[in-house]
Each structure stands twice: as C-alpha cells, then as structure tokens.
Amino acid sequence: MSMSVEHALKHSTAMLVAAGVPEDNAALTARAIVTSDVWGNPSHGLMRLPFYLQRIKMGGVNPGAELKIISQRGAITSIDGEDGLGHWQVWQAANLGVAKAKEFGISLVSVKNSSHCGALGVYLYPALDAGQISMIFTNGPAVMPAVGGNAPLLSTSPIASGVPANPPIIIDLSTSAVARGKIANAAKAGGTIPEGWAVNAKGEPITDAKEALMGMLAPLGGAKGFALGLMVESLSAGLSGGALSREVPDMFNPDDDTKPQGISHTVITIDPNDLGDSASYDDFNKLAASITETGGRVPGSKRAHPNHLGSGEITIADAVLKDLNTWSSELGMGSFA
C-alpha cells in the first residue's frame, strides 16, 4: 500500500509518543525510520516499528531515556544511552560530534547502553551539512561467525561514512554478506533468500528466510569481511565498554523483548578546514566527478536528506501494515492507514 511521507512521519511519531517516548525524541526516531522507506530500504523502515514498540512495552527499551554524559576530555565524549531508542541517540551524538569537531578539528562521541538505530547512513547528515567528514560504527546481536567458525561472534557490523563532496559521497554497508534486515523483510513475507547469505552451524547454506533469521550470516568477502567486522566491534562495543555482540539481546527473538540490548555506537567527525586550505573540498568534488565521468554512480547521491524527505509517497508491505494497524489499535489510535 502507498501512503504519503507526511502521514507516515506524523502517525509513527504519535505511536511512539503514545508508547511513552518524549515528542522530540519520537519525532527524530520516526524520521530516521521513515527515511529508510523513502530511500527504498524497507528492511530498516516501518517494518521495524512494531519491534521497537514491543520492546518498549516489555521493558527492553526505556522510552524516557536521556543521554547521560559519562566523561568528556577535549574532543572525546563518552555517553550512557540509558537503554533508549538508538535512532534519536545517534542523531544527537552526530550533532554533538559536529560541534566538537568545529572546536577541536576532530571529535569522537561514544554511546553505550543504547538500542538498534536503523540505517546508519541517516546520521551522516549533520556532519555533511556542516561540511565535515563523518564515520559511524555500531554493533548488535551476534549473527556472523569467524571464517571457519561454528558460532556467531559479531553483528552485521555496519559502517557508514559521509564525505562533503557535491554531491555528497555516502557509504553505508554491513560487513556481513547482506544486512540482516533484508532477511527479516523476506521472513516477514514468508519468502526465501539467495544461497550465500546465511549458513547453519555446520556451514551449510540456508535459503529459508525465517530459518536464516535465526542462523548465521556469511561475512562479506570471507575473511576480509570478518576482519572489517572485528574492527567495527572494537570501535563500538570495545571502545565504549558496552556489551559485545555475543551479549546483545536479539530484537527479532520475542524471548529477548524484556532485555535491554546494550548496543554501542561511535561517531567520529573530522573538520577538513583544519587540515589545510579549502582545496580539500575541490578534491572531494573532483573525486565525485571522476566517478560519474567514468560511467559510475556516486554512492548515496540520489538519497533524500532526512530533514527534506519531500511530499512523495512510500510503499508499505501488507504484512507490515497489518502489524502497524494492530499496534495503532493497542495504543488507542486510529488505523495507520
């Protein structure tokens, strides 16, 4: 079904408020969620909202959480997320990173005791708007084994990076063969997945999406993907002192709904103006231009800014809409659509 972006933002915000999330945080969270749908990435969009609401209801997410500063030293800030929703927390961390980078030239903001935050690419835009470079890392429940291993050790270990070129260069990828959300989306529709995305404990391929959701994801590019994932784990959970991926409860497992995830996020922001003259921006632009001149496409160049999603429409799968309507009713609201 199709619906307007404006309606999706308004109704999802109202649902989160009804579940106990303060309005400002609810609006930031809803915008991050709907942005994924606008980007054509429904696996991190409104499909996830019922899972977040269920975790709020069962106590796995603290709707009234605040960002509590643990320590600050120069350009480095350590924050406790108090088990809140990750979306608004990473957005706020990104804005703090921008302010700190303007002061020190570079900054690092670490958030522990948080929750899933959706598509990491959403949180690059505060830095891009300020003409800064951003790198973001996060962890989650363990789903990826070491090469040759028979048990999950790492999450999908996503990486996001934004470069202030014209158009902006936006890199947003998981270090597993595929983002787990895509498998969850296929499982919701009762479908299958391509061979090579997931394996069982014996290393045998899984193609049933529901089975794969509880299986293990293959690393992107074998050993190289696992090594990158290990770096992400080190720069998120390892750096913050938060929960390692093997300790993170799974939002897709109903038995874990009462357990805070303890996910960690790290945002590194760089102000190019402190690395010489303005020629660096010219080089960024040349780099972006060289991609199109040689027949390529600048990653993320067609993505709408999260704060400027336009007046278009998004498409929601029937199974997702059914869940959204059920939650709307439970929260004492009219149907989602």
Phi, psi and omega in degrees: 000144177261145174211160182289148176300319181301316180294318181299317179296313184295314186286321180292325174298314180298323178296318179292321176298317179297334179275357175111004180276132176305147190301317181298316180291324178296319181294319178296319180294313180299320181296318178296320181294309183293328177304320179299319178293320178297323180285357183078028181238066187295342180296340177245012183261221185298341174305329184276339186304315178301326178294317178296317180296321179295319180291325174297313182300319186270354176100000179285342176233135178269106185294332182263017183300152173235165175272114183255117180288122179275314180202154175223132175216103182060240185276358186252132178230131177249130187231143171258123182275358176053034175065028179276176176297136185288334187301302183291332182290319179289325177298316179292323178296322178295320178293321176296321178300321178297313181298318180292322180293326176296328181277319188247352183091332177208152179212158174224123177241124182244131179238124174244172182055047177245197182222179180306141185239009178078214183285120184297329183302336179303324192269008175279340192290327175303319178289318179300319179297332181266007181071030183244160175269141179228142172228131185229138180228146177209159175240185183189194180297144182293125178221352185243124179275164168293155178300122184087354181277164182239016178213144180291136180241324186240163173279191174292349171048061182289153177233138173227142177212139179235135179241128186283062174268179175238100004282163179300144174266118185237115179251127183210106185209156173266157177264002167274168183301333179205151175295139183296332179300328178293324176291320178298321179296318178292323179295322179299325180271001179070032186255195179243168178234159179294148175296138181108347178279322186217154180222161174266186184297339179271359182084010181274141183294145176244133178243344175284122188297320181294320177293320182295329181299331178256009179263211180239143179265138179287142177293147175293120178068027177066232186299327180295318179295320178295319180298319177296319178298323178295323176296316180298316179300319180293321183277350177251278182295316182298317182290321186276341187080015179277190183289132171292158186304325180295344181258356186274123176298152186263122181293343179269000178253110182304332180293343181261005186297336181273353189256123174302141185283326180068030181289149180244146177229143175229130179242120176249127184234136183234132176262109182299339182296342180264009181245022180134214181265185184286000181299335181299323178294323176298321179292321176300315181295320178297320179298314178297318180296324181295332179292312181289326180296333181261015175091006181265184179234131179293122181304128177080003186293338182261005182280138176284144175296135180306330179270000180220066186278351177082187185248023182280200182234158173238159179251131180242131179296149183302318181295323178291316179298323178300315178295320179296320178293322178298316179290324176301317179295317181296328180274005177077029181244169174289170181300151180297320179201000000 
